[in-house]
Amino acid sequence: MSDDYAPPRVWTWDKDNGGQFASINRPVAGPTHDKDLPVGKHPLQLYSLATPNGQKVTIMLEELLEAGCDAEYDAWLIRIGDGDQFGSGFVAVNPNSKIPALMDHSVTPPRRVFESGSILLYLAEKFGAFLPRDPAARTEALNWLFWQMGSAPFLGGGFGHFYAYAPVKIEYAIDRYTMEAKRQLDVLNRHLADHRFMAGEDYSIADMAIWPWYGQVIAGKVYGDAATFLDAGIYGHVRRWYDEIAARPAVRRGIMVNKTSGEPAEQLWERHDASDFMTRTQDKIGEKAEG
């Protein structure tokens, strides 16, 4: 790698040129190995990891349960660092090999749902929750849901990658995506100055989609010291919104599901029952193993 890199006429794949993600990035689709997905006892089967995209869906599922909906689910851990997303079973659910992916076994034949925004919308419509019925408010919620889907790649794959993960620091790339990340945060900050939640007074799937990405950047939860680098303190309205949502019990549970890093007490690798939050977090599993 160098600053005077000149692209070849036809690109070829160098498997070793990928930094931290070299082992899982490839220029072709499809499965790399045969592996069936497990199926638990509940109608909804989630295959995921607690990245921001994964947390969107586990937050939604926990919020549905908190609201009294019959949305019990099994959440199975997909270790993307190990290539689980390229197993034949997972690819059958999501041909794009990205988490999260959902199977709904309450319908015949079972229905696959992939892409986090699609899953949020599917669950909102299935259970009649967290998506306003008023046409104007519904449109506003969907405006912001699709804003997140289109904007977050610049935050994660752009800013987050080049600031925190790229094997070399490239000033142009960091400057380019820092400018865009701050512009997006300013979009949110200006909007939230006049709105409690993204679609108005009602908490919705738009908030669930945006919060794991932008809220956690503001709170210093991702990309190392990115909050300091981005001068996150100037986005006070985003921080107010982040704190209100972070205090919700369903959100606190949702961000634990399929989590494999951080404090053991905050990691619930698989979730199959509401009691798992009390009995199967990694600190409890460790204690049982030691005993």
C-alpha positions in Angstrom: 0.0 0.0 0.0 1.2 3.5 -0.8 0.0 7.0 -1.5 1.0 6.7 -5.2 -1.1 3.5 -5.8 -2.3 3.3 -9.4 -5.2 0.9 -10.1 -4.5 -1.9 -12.6 -6.6 -2.1 -15.7 -8.4 -5.2 -14.3 -8.6 -5.7 -10.6 -7.6 -9.1 -9.1 -8.2 -10.3 -5.6 -5.3 -10.3 -3.2 -6.5 -12.4 -0.2 -3.9 -11.0 2.1 -4.8 -7.3 1.4 -7.7 -6.7 3.7 -6.5 -5.9 7.2 -8.6 -7.0 10.1 -11.4 -8.4 7.8 -9.2 -10.1 5.2 -10.4 -13.6 6.3 -14.1 -12.9 5.7 -14.2 -10.5 2.8 -14.4 -11.9 -0.7 -15.6 -10.7 -4.1 -18.0 -13.6 -4.7 -21.3 -14.7 -3.2 -22.7 -18.1 -2.2 -21.8 -20.7 0.5 -18.3 -21.9 1.3 -19.4 -24.9 3.2 -22.4 -27.0 4.1 -24.0 -26.2 7.5 -27.6 -26.4 8.5 -29.0 -23.7 10.8 -30.4 -24.7 14.2 -34.1 -24.2 14.8 -35.5 -23.6 18.3 -38.9 -23.8 19.9 -40.3 -20.4 19.0 -41.9 -19.3 15.7 -39.3 -16.5 15.2 -35.8 -17.7 14.6 -33.1 -15.0 14.5 -29.5 -15.6 13.3 -27.3 -12.7 14.2 -24.5 -11.0 16.0 -24.6 -7.9 18.2 -23.3 -5.4 15.7 -25.4 -2.3 15.3 -27.4 -4.0 12.5 -28.0 -7.0 14.7 -28.9 -4.9 17.7 -31.7 -3.2 15.8 -33.6 -6.4 15.5 -33.0 -7.7 19.0 -34.1 -4.4 20.4 -37.3 -4.6 18.3 -38.0 -8.1 19.5 -37.5 -7.2 23.1 -39.6 -4.1 22.7 -42.4 -6.2 21.2 -42.3 -8.5 24.2 -42.2 -5.6 26.6 -45.3 -4.3 24.9 -47.1 -7.6 25.4 -46.9 -9.0 21.9 -46.5 -12.7 21.3 -43.1 -12.3 19.8 -41.0 -14.9 21.6 -37.9 -15.8 19.7 -34.7 -17.9 19.6 -31.6 -15.9 18.8 -28.7 -18.0 17.5 -25.1 -16.6 17.4 -23.5 -16.2 13.9 -19.8 -15.7 14.3 -18.9 -13.7 11.3 -15.2 -13.8 12.1 -15.4 -17.6 11.7 -17.4 -17.4 8.5 -20.7 -18.8 9.8 -22.5 -16.4 7.4 -21.1 -18.4 4.5 -22.7 -21.7 5.6 -25.3 -23.2 3.2 -28.1 -22.8 5.7 -27.4 -19.2 6.4 -27.0 -18.3 2.7 -30.4 -19.9 2.1 -31.9 -17.4 4.5 -29.8 -14.5 3.3 -28.1 -14.8 0.0 -26.1 -11.7 0.8 -24.4 -13.5 3.7 -24.9 -10.6 6.2 -26.4 -10.6 9.6 -29.2 -10.4 10.8 -31.4 -12.9 9.2 -34.8 -14.1 10.4 -37.1 -17.1 9.7 -40.7 -16.8 10.6 -42.1 -20.3 11.2 -45.6 -19.1 12.2 -46.5 -19.1 8.5 -46.5 -21.9 5.9 -44.1 -22.3 4.3 -41.7 -20.6 6.7 -40.8 -17.1 5.5 -37.3 -15.7 5.3 -36.6 -12.0 6.0 -33.2 -10.4 5.5 -31.8 -6.9 5.7 -32.2 -5.3 9.1 -34.6 -2.5 7.8 -36.8 -5.1 6.1 -36.9 -7.2 9.3 -37.9 -4.1 11.4 -40.7 -3.2 9.0 -41.8 -6.9 8.7 -42.1 -7.2 12.5 -43.8 -3.8 12.9 -46.5 -4.8 10.4 -46.8 -8.3 11.7 -47.5 -7.2 15.3 -49.0 -3.8 14.6 -46.4 -2.0 16.8 -43.8 0.7 16.7 -44.9 2.1 13.3 -47.4 4.9 13.4 -50.8 4.3 11.7 -51.3 7.9 10.8 -50.1 8.2 7.2 -48.0 11.3 7.8 -46.3 9.9 10.9 -45.8 6.5 9.2 -44.2 8.2 6.2 -41.9 10.2 8.5 -40.8 7.0 10.4 -40.1 5.3 7.1 -38.2 8.3 5.8 -35.8 8.0 8.7 -35.6 4.2 8.6 -34.5 4.4 5.0 -32.2 7.4 5.7 -30.4 5.1 8.2 -30.1 2.3 5.7 -28.6 4.6 3.1 -26.4 6.7 5.4 -24.9 4.2 7.9 -22.5 2.6 5.4 -20.7 6.0 5.2 -20.5 6.0 9.0 -19.4 2.3 9.5 -17.8 1.2 6.3 -16.5 4.7 5.7 -15.6 6.5 8.8 -15.4 3.6 11.2 -13.3 1.5 8.9 -10.7 4.0 7.9 -10.5 5.6 11.4 -10.4 2.5 13.5 -9.9 -0.7 11.4 -7.9 0.0 8.2 -4.3 -1.4 8.3 -2.9 2.0 7.4 -4.1 5.5 8.2 -5.0 7.4 5.1 -5.6 11.1 5.7 -7.7 11.6 2.7 -10.1 8.7 3.5 -10.4 9.7 7.2 -11.0 13.3 6.3 -13.6 12.4 3.6 -15.6 10.1 5.9 -15.2 12.2 9.0 -16.7 15.1 7.2 -19.7 12.9 6.1 -20.1 11.4 9.6 -20.3 14.9 11.2 -22.7 16.1 8.5 -25.0 13.1 9.3 -24.8 13.8 13.0 -25.7 17.4 12.4 -28.7 16.2 10.4 -29.8 14.2 13.4 -29.0 17.0 15.9 -31.0 19.6 14.0 -34.0 17.2 13.7 -33.9 16.1 17.3 -33.8 19.7 18.5 -37.5 19.9 17.6 -38.6 16.2 18.0 -38.5 13.9 20.9 -38.1 10.8 18.7 -37.3 10.5 15.0 -40.9 10.3 13.8 -42.2 12.8 16.4 -43.6 12.0 19.9 -43.8 8.3 19.4 -40.9 5.9 19.6 -40.7 3.8 16.4 -38.6 1.4 14.3 -36.8 4.5 13.0 -35.3 5.1 16.4 -34.4 1.4 16.8 -32.6 1.6 13.4 -30.6 4.8 14.1 -29.8 4.4 17.8 -27.3 1.5 17.6 -25.3 3.3 14.9 -25.3 7.0 15.7 -26.3 7.0 19.3 -23.5 4.6 20.3 -21.0 6.7 18.3 -22.1 9.8 20.3 -21.8 7.8 23.6 -18.3 6.6 22.8 -19.3 2.9 22.6 -17.7 2.2 19.2 -14.6 2.9 17.0 -12.2 3.5 19.9 -12.0 7.2 20.8 -14.2 8.3 17.9 -16.5 10.3 20.1 -13.6 12.6 21.0 -12.3 12.8 17.5 -15.8 13.7 16.2 -16.3 16.3 19.0 -19.4 14.4 20.0 -20.3 16.8 22.8 -21.6 19.4 20.3 -24.5 17.1 19.3 -26.4 17.6 22.5 -29.9 16.8 21.1 -28.6 13.5 19.8 -27.1 12.7 23.2 -30.4 13.6 24.9 -32.2 11.2 22.6 -29.6 8.5 23.1 -29.9 8.6 26.9 -33.7 8.4 26.8 -33.6 5.3 24.6 -30.7 3.7 26.5 -32.7 3.8 29.7 -35.5 1.6 28.2 -35.5 -1.9 29.7 -36.1 -3.6 26.4 -33.1 -1.8 24.8 -30.8 -2.8 27.7 -31.8 -6.4 27.1 -31.7 -6.2 23.3 -28.1 -5.0 23.1 -27.0 -8.0 25.1 -28.3 -10.6 22.7 -25.7 -12.3 20.6 -23.0 -10.1 22.1 -19.6 -11.7 22.4 -17.4 -8.8 23.7 -17.3 -6.5 26.7 -18.3 -7.3 30.2 -19.3 -11.0 30.6 -22.5 -10.0 32.5 -23.6 -8.0 29.4 -23.1 -11.0 27.0 -25.9 -13.3 26.1 -24.5 -15.4 23.3 -27.8 -17.1 22.6 -31.3 -16.2 23.7 -34.1 -18.8 23.9 -36.2 -17.7 26.9 -36.8 -14.4 28.8 -35.1 -16.0 31.8 -31.8 -16.3 29.9 -30.9 -12.7 30.8 -30.8 -13.8 34.4 -29.3 -17.3 34.1 -27.3 -17.6 30.8 -25.1 -14.5 30.5 -21.4 -15.3 30.2 -20.6 -14.4 33.8 -23.2 -17.0 34.9 -22.0 -19.6 32.3 -18.4 -19.0 33.5 -19.5 -19.5 37.1 -21.2 -22.8 36.2 -18.2 -24.0 34.3 -15.9 -23.2 37.2 -18.2 -25.0 39.6 
